[in-house]
């Protein structure tokens, strides 16, 4: 189905498309520096990059098909990728941390350098210090991951207070949302992707500096 979007939405989607090339370019740099040596953090970065690219492609398709319900769920997934990849910067030994995750350990059970378990709530709180918008958006999106009142609200088309009646739309399209809502979810997705890319770029810089790799002093632009 072809959807006619506004210029602002098309511009935001164009920005999102460019982040695909940026992700691939950073991955190529990562695999090339330091004589093409591989570290445990590289493996986490590859997995995170793959997830980011896949969710980005799916998100764009959801916007095109006017599926706000799923678009918000996928935005939550993209934030999750950024959150959990950022945990590498919170531990004393990033490569040991990466090995734990690769072995199947849940990040929420692993402690950071201050002895705090890196639950999603803790990672959100920590990352929100640099990205104040994150906490509120994350909390609102949680209702889209699990079946909740958010899904009922999504189906309500109109409310007549005088007659106390509701009009519902049981459909796979979310046509009731104004342009501002679509633009907001795309811009949030772009910002969430930027967070991940900043940490990925930080790892590329670190890996390109053998001293940094050896002493675990990770660089970050996040």
N, C-alpha and C positions, 0 to 999 in steps of 0.2 A: 504494500500500500504506500502510495506517495503522499507525503504530508507537506503542506506549504507552511514553513516556519517564517517567523519575522527575521529581519536582517540581524537583529541583536542575537537571536538564538542561533542562527547560522554562523555568526562570527564566533560565538562561544564553542560551537561544535568544531569549527575549524581549528581553534586553539587546542581542543582536545585531540584532534587528529595529529597535530604537530608533535604532541607529547609521545606518540608512538615512535616517531623517528628519533626523538631525544632519548627514549628508553633504550632502543636498539643501539644507538651510537655509544651510550654509556656502557652498555654490556660489552660491546666490541672493545672499547678501551680497557675495561676491566680484565678481559681475557688476554689482552695484548701486553699490558705492563708487567714489570718484574719478570721479564724473560718467560712470560706465559706460565709462570708457576701458579698452582692452584692451592687455595686455602679453604678451610671449612666455611668461612664467611662468604666466600665466592659461591658456594653451593646454596646457601640461604638466599643470597642476592639473586641467583638465577631463578630459584623457585618463586621469589617475590616478584621479580620482573615478569615472569610468565603469567602469574596470577593477575598482575596489574594490566598487562596487555589484553588478557582474555576478558576481564571484567570491563575494561574500557570499550572493547568491541561490542560486547553484549549491551552495555549501557547505551551506546549510540543507537543500536537497533531498537531498544526500548523507547527511547525518545522519539524515534521516527514512527513507531507504532502507537504513540500516545499512551504508553503504559506507565503511568506515574507510580503505581503500587510497586511494581517490580524495579523500576528505576531507583526508587528510594532504598529498596533492599540491597541493590547492587552498589549504591553509594556507600551503604554501611559496610559492605565487603571491602570496598576500596580503602575506606578509613581503617579497617581492621588490618589490611596489608601494611599500611604506613605505620600504624601503632606497633605492630609486632616486630617489624623490621627495625624500628627505632630502638627497641629493647637492647639491641646489640651494643648501643652506646652507653647503656646504663650499668654494665657489668664490668668486673675487673679483668676478665679474660674472655674477649669476644669469641675466640676460636673454640675454647672449651664450651662456651655457651652454645655455639653453633653445633658442635658435636652432640650436645645433649638433645637439642631440638631434632637433629637428623636421626638420632636414635629413638625418637618418639616421645620425649619428655614434653609435657605441657608447659608452655611459657608461664602460665599463671602460677605454677608451683615452683618456679625458679626464682631465686632471690637476686636482687641487684646488689651493687657494691655497698649499699647502706643497710643491707639486710631486709629489704622490703620485698615481699612477693609481688611479682610483676603481673598482677591481675589486669584485666582490661580497664577496670575503674582506675587503677593506679597509673597505668600508662596514659589514659586520657587526662588525668589530673596533671601528670608531668608534662605532657606535650602541649597542654592548654596554656602553659606558661608562655610559650612562644606563639601559640595560635589560639587566642581567646575564644574564637567562634566555635572551636571544636567541641567543647563540653556540651553545650546546649544542643547542637546538631546531633551529636552522637546519642544523647539521651532520647531525643525525639525519634530517631531512626530505629531504636531498639524495638519499638512497637511494630515495626514493619517486618522484622525478622521472625518474631513469634506471633502467632495468631492473637490478635488483641482488638481493643476498641478502635484502633486506627483503621482496621479493615471495614468496620461498620461505618465509620465516618466517611471513608472513601466512596461508599456506595450511596450516600445521601446526596441527592441532587438539589433538593430545595426543602425548606421548612416554612410552613404557614403558621405563624404564632396565633393568628386569630381563630383559625379552625382547628389548631393543634394537629395538623396533618403533615405527613412527610411524603416526599416523592423519592423513590429509590431507582437506581439504574444498575441492573445486573448485566454487566457487559465487560468485554475485555479491553475497552478503551476508556480512558479517563479524560473526557472532553470538557469537563466542567472547570478545569483549572485555568486561571488567567496566564497570560504570557509571563508575568513576573514570577510565578511559581515554577514554570519550566526553566526560566533563566536562572533562578536561584539554585535549583538542584544541579544544573550543569556547572555553574560556577563553583559550587561546593565540591563537585567531583573533580574539577580542574585543580582546585586548591589542595584537595586530598592527594591527588597525583603529584603535585609539586612537592609536597612533604616527602613522599617516597623518593622522588627524583633527587631531592637535596641530600638525602642520606646515601643514596646510591652514588652520587657524585663525590660525596665525602669519602666513601670507601675506595673509590677509584684513586683519589688523591693519596689516601693512606697507603694503598697497595703500591703505588708508584714510588713511595718513599720506604725503602727497605728498613730504615730505622723505625719508622712508624709501625710497620707490620710486626717487627720483633718485640717492641715494647707495648704493643696494644694501644698506643695513643691514637685513637681514631679521630679523623678530621670530620667535621660536619658543617654544612652550610644551613642546616635545618632551622 
